[in-house]
Amino acid sequence: MESFDFYPGLPPGVKGVDTSTDGRPHLKTIYFKMGDTEEQVEFWSDANSEEVKECFRSATESDPSDILKLYNTSNSLMNISPRILANSPDTRYTLKVVGAKQCLSSDGLTPEINETLLSIEKRLLNLEKKIVLNSGDTPPAVWDMRAKVENLREKLESVEHMSWLGLYKDIDGKSTKAKNSNGLVQCCGTKKTKEKYQYSQQVFEKFEKLRSVELTDATRELLKKPTFDIWQWEDSEMLYLLQQMFVDLKLVERLYIELPMLQAFLFQVHLSYNYTPYHNFRHCFCVTQMMYGLIWLCNLQEKLDDIEMLILLVSAICHDLDHPGYNNAYQVNAKTELALRYNDISPLENHHAAVAFEILSCDASNVIKHLTPENHKRFRSGMIKCILATDMARHNEIVTAFKGVIGCYDNDNADHRMLMMMIFLKVSDISNEARPMDVSEPWVECLLQEFFMQSDAEKLEGLPVAPFMDREKVTKPSAQVGFIKFVLIPLYEALASMFQEIREPILTPVVKALEYYSDMNEKMEQDKEAVKLKQVGRRISSTIDPKVEPKRVSVSRKTSEVQPPSDDISPSS
């Protein structure tokens, strides 16, 4: 595979995790040893952590399922990331690979799994032969079993998230190890990784061209409305609209945010969202746009100061950074790295906040650079609280606490304001149903797709599966009815009791959405009953011999007594 330079043409400071003196990404060389073997790797300073780890895996020819541990000369464990300090051949680090590689078959499966599947297929084939010999035809049940076995094999061979099974497929069909002219291992991505970064570079170039564009007043006003159609905009345009939010709220002016720095921050955010069906960059924009609309609708500028306004906006933008598409329940049950790192306590939300501050720690994208130490502390604390509040496991706790202060709310009380801000982010995070149906309904499809992706993985892993995520148990209307009735409406009504102005534009569409999905659910249930009745009718019909004419009885209109049939068969017969 050819070497791949990430962002070779980006302007100075855009991805500046560790840049050279002129601000441009540069190659870093890391010297290390593994046992008695001395190795060295080379990667671009703007690569992300996974890409750096891939360099080391390529150099040591280790598997993706293996755990790499890097130690410095003092034998202290180091984090494998772009921030690794460059060293010299005389100060080599020590790399250890934990976890034995498993021998894979040509189709990418471990021998044990491959043997099991072959055994199932062989038994199924023998069963099919016996049935065909006896009855002369293959019944539908056998075809169904064959399809399920084939579907299982396909999932095991193709799903990238199945590393827990010891599976590994080389997506490119080529070795991931590549060296440059000096023989150094360079950071190489899979085909999918390359496509992602090539697309991101295109987004950046388009975003750069939009910098000098003046947004019309009509569009700026539309951006403040809950009816804003988020499906009509490309990624580069959404980045520009996010930038405009900071400008129109006067945060750029009042907090001395440098525009190039804001643009670099927004682009870093775009890079940090994954291409999952639901928790992607468009969801980030959707949530932030609703937050922006609520700020104007509820006139929060008069209730919150500039730092708190910045907390709301940046928290909305960063609230799902690097979301893997698998929720906290999966992280905990699967004992993932995130669950272990955060002790099963809101692992995803803790990770989102950590990634956000990693971006903000870079000089090129540090939009809070000019905050005073006191305001910096306020910002960090507030943003962490807001992002952690989006964990649905804490939903009832937070809503109950908010309801407790509604009657005695004091805007001079910092704790009251913080609780209100948490509620605003929660409302924004699950605000799809507050939008027009043609905007909101596609999000339901996206969410179910992500749910089914997780539940399929959980079934294969033998992990607990939530009923609302199981494709065999949930439907679109059934999922929505319960969520709207027991989660959305109580939350929205709590906020509406303090801000009456959200009732008509926000709460009313949610109530209508409940009616829409309730009607859809009722219709689906009626269709199911109709299908069942037809099946029962067919079974009854199949038990009646069409050659035998059924006996008939007649009822006298005068006496209303049952008269025996013409052949004088007694009632006992």
Buried (B, 14 or more C-beta within 10 A) or exposed (E): BEBBBBBEEBBBBBBBBBBEEEBBBEBBBBBBBBEEEEBBBBBBBBBBBEBBBBBBBBBBEBBBBBEBEBBBEEEEEBEBBBBBEEBEEEEBBBBEBEEEEBEBEEEBBBEEBBEEBEEBBEEBEEEBEEBEEEEEEEEEEBEEBBEEBEEBBEBBBEBEBBEBBBBBBEBBEEEBBBBEEEEBBBBBBBEEBBEBBEEBBEBBEBBBEBEEEEBEEEEBEEBBBBEBEBEEBEBBBBBBBBBBBBBBBEBBEEBEBBEBBBBBBBBBBBBBBBEBBBBBBBBBBBBBBBBBBBBBBBEBEEBBEBBBBBBBBBBBBBBBBBBBBBBBBBBBBBEBEBBEEBEBEBBBBBBBBBBBEBBBEBEBBBBBBEBEEEBBEBBBEBBBBBBBBBBBEBBEEBBEBBBEBBEEBEEEEEEBBBBBBBBBBBBBBBBBBBBBEEBBBEBBEBBBBBBBBBBBBBBBBEBEBBEBBBBEEBBBBBBBBBBBEEBBBEBBBBBBEBBEEBBEBBBBBBBEBBEBBBEBBEEBEEEEEEEEEEEEEEEEEEEEEEEEEEEEEEEEEEEEEEEEEEEEEEEEE
